[in-house]
Amino acid sequence: MGLNEPVPLAGIEELAVRIAALRRSQARTVVAISGYGGAGKSTLTKTLAAEPGWTRLRGDDFLDPMRSHLRSTDWDGVERTRLRDEVLAPFRRGEQVRFRPFDWSTGRLGSVTELPDTEALLVDAIGILHPELEGCFDLSVWVDVDLETAGERGRERDRRNGSQHDELWIDVWLPNDRDFAARFDPMSRADVRYVPADVAQLGMPNA
């Protein structure tokens, strides 16, 4: 998708159809699912990854627990080059993928993990629609929820999970997302946009 072209909207059924079509045309398929923090990336990815032969790769596995809590204009806490070199490139070559996910309980890289044998790899993360990963994805999806709504959703989710991250959202994560969008325009780098059903029903700004 060119940076000046409008990004088409797709529902979850259409996304599944597009991924399945890619799967029929090549041995292995890589899909990026990105959006602001709290937009609903993981929810969408988990739903799609329920399809047999499709696997989710968590963005948190490549998100440095320390650097992700610091201000950055390009989400430098997302270890994009390691994601590319340890997972995306060998996966495309048809190799067995082994990588070290971050262990958030220790703040360090954990033990080596082996990616299950899979036909489609769905990567959900902030900061991956970025020049460093240009050409790594067969399909890229932007979960289209405006920044303020996504932040509210993220804070509510964290509270439900027993975490109090309001200061991080306000002082770090929302500004990081805003700066990243200003620098890299990730929505325009996507092939399609997806609006979560609950956002669309409420008539939020981007629905």
Secondary structure, 3 states (H helix, E strand, C coil): CCCCCCCCECCHHHHHHHHHHHHHHCCCEEEEEEECCCCCHHHHHHHHCCCCCEEEEEHHHHECCCHHHCCCCCCCCECHHHHHHHHHHHHHCCCCCEECCEECCCCEECCCEECCCCCEEEEECCCCCCHHHCCCCCEEEEECCCHHHHHHHHHHHHHHCCCCCHHHHHHHHHHHHHHHHHHHCHHHHCCEEECCHHHHHHCCCCC
